[in-house]
Each structure stands twice: as structure tokens, then as C-alpha cells.
Amino acid sequence: MDRSGPASAYWPITDDLSALRGLVRGYAVQAGLDGVRLQDLVLAVNEAAANVLDHAHGEGHVQAWHDDRYVTVEVHDCLGRLVPAHADRRNPGVSTLRGRGLWLMQQLCDEVRITRDAKGSAVRLRQAIEGMAPPA
């Protein structure tokens, strides 16, 4: 999927998560996402960006793109603190004080993928646009 065309967006992660939520929401609405699926994606992006603030000292950015079927948002940290093994799909339970963010993202989005390379790590969140089948 092309990430650099006119349908892509890029935002740095700052302490103002409210502003980031607004940018993601506006982008996803223009792409055709709405309702609960829109709310779920915005919440998942917020969780991923909060992880960057907590664990990577805010050093990261958000990149979004879409096509006719999906809205995809990647939240990058520049320190590489997140690794694919962190994508544990088990419910952390009620007695755990932290560690619900990744589990929650997996409940909210059609696809959650964690990657890591020399530039850092990324959480890819993907949501099918209404009327489109989620990925298999």
C-alpha cells in the first residue's frame, strides 16, 4: 500500500493527545470511516500514542493512509521499545494495574501488527471502512 500519496497524513506525537485524536478522527471521517468503528480506531490510536509518551519519551509520530477499503494508522516510536512479542492477545485481567493498551487495541481494531526495525517500532492499526469486510 502506498503511504506517500495524497491520501496519506503524518503527525508528530506531542503531549496534546486531544489534538492528535481530532486529527485522526478528521482524517478517518474523510476516508469514509464513521460510527463506532471510527470511535474504536481513534481510541486505539490514543492508546498507542500514550504508550509512546510513557515508554519512548514522546519520541515518535503517527502516519495514516487509506484506500477504498481500509484506514490504516501506524504509531511509531523512535526508540524501538515495543517488540512483536508484546502483542500478547490474552486479557490482562482486572488485578493488573497496567498493560491493557495493546490488548484493548486488539479488541477495537480489525488488525493490530507490531513491527520493529533499526528506526524503532510501530503499531499498525487497521480498520475496514463500513460495508467492507475486515481482513482475514
matplotlib code that plots the C-alpha trace (Angstrom):
import matplotlib.pyplot as plt

x = [0.0, 1.3, 2.0, 3.1, 0.3, -2.3, -4.3, -1.5, -1.0, 1.8, 1.7, 4.3, 3.3, 3.1, 1.7, -1.6, -3.3, -6.7, -5.3, -4.0, -7.4, -9.0, -6.6, -7.0, -10.8, -10.9, -8.7, -10.7, -14.0, -12.7, -11.7, -15.2, -15.0, -17.8, -19.8, -18.4, -15.7, -14.4, -14.5, -12.7, -9.9, -9.4, -9.3, -6.8, -4.5, -4.8, -3.6, -0.7, 0.4, 0.1, 2.5, 5.0, 4.7, 5.1, 7.8, 9.6, 9.7, 7.3, 9.8, 7.5, 5.0, 1.7, 1.3, -2.1, -3.2, -6.3, -7.7, -11.2, -11.5, -9.3, -8.0, -4.5, -2.7, 0.8, 2.1, 5.9, 8.3, 11.9, 13.5, 12.3, 10.9, 8.0, 8.7, 6.4, 6.4, 4.5, 1.4, 0.1, -3.6, -4.6, -6.8, -4.5, -7.3, -8.8, -6.0, -3.3, -2.7, -1.1, -0.7, -4.2, -3.3, -2.2, -5.0, -7.5, -6.2, -6.7, -10.3, -11.0, -9.3, -9.6, -5.9, -3.1, 0.5, 3.7, 7.0, 10.5, 13.5, 16.6, 14.4, 12.3, 9.0, 5.5, 2.0, -0.1, -3.9, -6.2, -10.0, -12.2, -14.5, -18.2, -19.5, -16.1, -15.1, -12.3, -9.0, -8.9]
y = [0.0, 3.4, 5.5, 8.7, 9.7, 12.4, 10.1, 9.9, 12.0, 12.5, 14.0, 14.1, 12.8, 15.5, 15.7, 17.0, 13.7, 15.5, 17.3, 14.1, 12.4, 15.2, 14.9, 11.2, 11.5, 14.1, 12.0, 8.8, 10.6, 12.0, 8.4, 7.2, 5.7, 6.5, 5.4, 3.0, 1.8, 5.4, 5.8, 2.5, 3.5, 6.9, 5.2, 2.6, 5.3, 7.3, 4.2, 3.6, 7.3, 7.2, 4.2, 6.3, 9.1, 6.7, 4.4, 6.3, 9.8, 11.0, 10.4, 9.3, 10.1, 8.9, 8.1, 7.4, 6.3, 4.8, 3.2, 2.3, -0.5, 0.4, 3.1, 2.3, 4.2, 3.4, 4.8, 4.9, 5.2, 6.2, 4.1, 0.6, -0.2, -2.2, -5.6, -8.0, -10.3, -7.6, -8.3, -10.8, -11.4, -12.5, -10.4, -8.9, -9.4, -7.0, -7.3, -5.9, -2.2, -1.6, -3.4, -3.2, -0.9, -3.5, -5.8, -3.0, -2.1, -5.7, -5.6, -2.3, -2.8, -5.3, -5.7, -4.9, -5.6, -4.7, -4.3, -3.3, -2.2, 0.0, 3.1, 2.0, 0.1, 0.6, -0.4, -0.7, -0.3, -1.1, -0.6, -1.6, 1.1, 0.5, -2.2, -3.6, -7.0, -6.9, -8.7, -12.4]
z = [0.0, -0.9, 2.2, 0.4, -1.9, -1.5, 0.9, 3.5, 6.6, 9.2, 12.7, 15.4, 18.8, 21.5, 24.9, 23.4, 22.7, 22.4, 19.3, 17.9, 18.4, 16.5, 13.6, 13.4, 13.7, 10.9, 8.6, 9.1, 8.6, 5.3, 4.3, 5.0, 8.5, 10.9, 13.9, 16.5, 14.1, 13.9, 17.7, 18.1, 15.8, 17.5, 20.9, 19.7, 18.3, 21.5, 23.5, 21.1, 21.3, 25.1, 25.1, 23.1, 25.6, 28.5, 27.2, 24.5, 26.0, 23.3, 20.5, 17.8, 15.1, 13.6, 9.9, 8.3, 4.9, 3.3, 0.2, -0.7, 1.8, 4.9, 7.1, 8.4, 11.1, 12.3, 15.6, 15.6, 18.4, 17.7, 20.5, 19.5, 22.9, 21.6, 20.2, 18.4, 21.4, 23.3, 21.2, 23.7, 22.9, 26.4, 28.6, 31.3, 33.9, 36.5, 39.0, 36.6, 37.0, 33.6, 30.4, 28.9, 26.0, 23.4, 24.5, 24.1, 20.6, 19.6, 20.7, 18.9, 15.5, 12.7, 12.6, 15.0, 14.0, 15.8, 13.8, 14.8, 12.8, 13.1, 13.1, 16.1, 16.5, 15.1, 15.9, 12.8, 13.4, 10.6, 10.3, 7.5, 6.2, 6.7, 4.4, 3.7, 5.1, 7.7, 6.8, 7.2]

ax = plt.figure().add_subplot(projection="3d")
ax.plot(x, y, z, "-o")
ax.set_aspect("equal")
plt.show()
